[in-house]
Structure formats: C-alpha cells, structure tokens
Amino acid sequence: MYDVAIIGAGPAGASAAIFTAKAGKKTLVVDHDKGMTKKAWFENYYGITEISGPELVETGIKQFQRLGADLVEEEATEIKTNGDGTFTITTSENKQFDAKHVILSTGVALALAEQLGVITKPGTEPRIKTVLQVDEQGRTNIDGVWAAGTAAGVSVHAIITAGDGGKVAINVISELNGERYVDHDIYQPNS
Ligand SMILES: Cc1cc2nc3c(=O)[nH]c(=O)nc-3n(C[C@H](O)[C@H](O)[C@H](O)COP(=O)(O)OP(=O)(O)OC[C@H]3O[C@@H](n4cnc5c(N)ncnc54)[C@H](O)[C@@H]3O)c2cc1C
C-alpha cells in the first residue's frame, strides 16, 4: 500500500514526489512521458540560469527516485475508489497499485480524473480549456484525491506548477501526519 500515488512526473508531480518521499511517505509516481515540459526551454526558473525541458524533467525524476519514490513508466488507465477509502491505480500494462492518497498532476490530460468522477471547470490560462476543481489546499471533490499544477488550473509556468506540486504534497503529508508539516534542512558551512 502506497501512502501517495502521483500521476504525472512533470514539474508538478515530480516536485510533489520529492516532498512526499523525503518525508518518508511510501510514494509511487506513474508517468507515460507525454508532458508539455519537455517541449520547453526555460530562462525564467528561479535559481537556474537556463535549462532545457528534457533536462529539467529528467533531473526531477532522478531527484525523487534518489529520495526513495518508485517510478512506473506507463499510462495510468484507471483509478478506482475502494470501500475503505483507498484507491487502486491500474496501468496500461495491467499492473495494479493501492494508495491512500492520489495526486493528479497530469498537465492538460484530464480523462483519467474525469473517469474517476473529479469535477472540472473552465480553465483561465491561455490554451488550457478545462481544469480540475480544487480548493485552496489542492483537494478535489473526492476525499483523498488531490490535484496540482496545470491540471489544477495554476499559471502555466514551470516554477508555478512545481511550487503547486510541493504545496499540495505538504498538505497531503500534513494530513497523513495529523499535524502541520515543514521540511527545512540546515546549511552547515564547515561540514
Ligand atoms: C512549447 C512550450 C514552451 C514553454 N515554455 C515555458 C517557459 O519558457 N517557461 C515556463 O515557465 N513555462 C513554459 N512552458 C510551460 C511549462 O512547461 C508548464 O507550465 C509546466 O511545466 C507544466 O507542468 P505540469 O507538471 O503541470 O504538466 P506536464 O509537464 O505536462 O506534466 C504532466 C505529466 O503527466 C503525465 N501524464 C498525464 N496523464 C497521464 C496518465 N494517465 N498516466 C501517466 N502519466 C500521465 C504526462 O506524461 C506528463 O509527464 C512551456 C510550455 C510549452 C508547451
């Protein structure tokens, strides 16, 4: 049983996975490599002078794997709600994974969320017609299902979608822990 299953390994999903894995939550990421980020060239990502989309995505994946999250490179074809409040994710190769929480960070692809019954609404960003309805924490209308990044209707910029993924992950971790979570490491100049 995974604590958190994240669908999508673009900036939103990878950032969420970095936080949940680093917090010690058993984390699954499912991604079929069809995101928009690999098409981009970035000169507006804070702290990085310039970077290609492929390098940004590949570094994000390495980062969450290094922290212990599992990656399944397949399409998630179905998410089913179980009677006990958990979820079963089925992939294109018929693998099944159970999770307590799901974060949908699927970019512009909303079919999976719609099949699950997540409520959508019109998007506000250029070329983003429809997004998932979420509250300020990133919760959808289905208990235990959260959304982040482009799928959740935030400004379509990598640093914003990455930040949103981190924000939603912190909210999920806080709910799992039963208290507000913060992840701060301290710089030790002489170590
Ligand atoms: C040509 C172009 C140029 C851009 N230039 C810039 C720029 O200069 N600066 C900037 O800040 N932003 C730019 N952007 C926007 C930026 O790339 C996005 O805002 C941001 O990276 C989106 O991140 P995301 O994680 O929400 O979605 P995505 O990066 O699209 O990731 C979604 C992921 O979900 C996966 N997925 C979806 N459905 C499933 C499923 N059912 N099963 C498994 N996996 C699934 C996809 O494979 C994908 O990897 C550009 C975008 C484009 C297209």
The ligand as an ORCA input file, in Angstrom:
! r2SCAN-3c Opt
* xyz 0 1
  C       6.416     24.908    -26.092
  C       6.301     25.274    -24.630
  C       7.146     26.220    -24.110
  C       7.066     26.570    -22.765
  N       7.935     27.500    -22.281
  C       7.903     27.802    -20.960
  C       8.848     28.727    -20.416
  O       9.702     29.254    -21.119
  N       8.760     28.999    -19.088
  C       7.830     28.438    -18.265
  O       7.820     28.703    -17.060
  N       6.931     27.568    -18.749
  C       6.948     27.233    -20.078
  N       6.053     26.336    -20.579
  C       5.023     25.773    -19.664
  C       5.560     24.714    -18.708
  O       6.231     23.711    -19.423
  C       4.377     24.122    -17.949
  O       3.661     25.127    -17.284
  C       4.721     23.185    -16.823
  O       5.967     22.624    -16.981
  C       3.632     22.114    -16.714
  O       3.943     21.209    -15.705
  P       2.895     20.099    -15.238
  O       3.631     19.209    -14.319
  O       1.643     20.746    -14.767
  O       2.474     19.315    -16.586
  P       3.355     18.440    -17.607
  O       4.756     18.882    -17.654
  O       2.574     18.430    -18.870
  O       3.359     17.001    -16.948
  C       2.241     16.167    -16.915
  C       2.736     14.732    -16.870
  O       1.618     13.862    -16.649
  C       1.807     12.693    -17.390
  N       0.501     12.067    -17.537
  C      -0.677     12.628    -17.922
  N      -1.670     11.724    -17.886
  C      -1.106     10.556    -17.500
  C      -1.611      9.231    -17.313
  N      -2.907      8.939    -17.467
  N      -0.756      8.262    -16.950
  C       0.561      8.537    -16.756
  N       1.101      9.777    -16.917
  C       0.271     10.759    -17.281
  C       2.466     13.151    -18.678
  O       3.170     12.091    -19.301
  C       3.386     14.268    -18.176
  O       4.691     13.793    -17.937
  C       6.104     25.969    -21.916
  C       5.245     25.007    -22.442
  C       5.334     24.658    -23.782
  C       4.403     23.619    -24.326
*
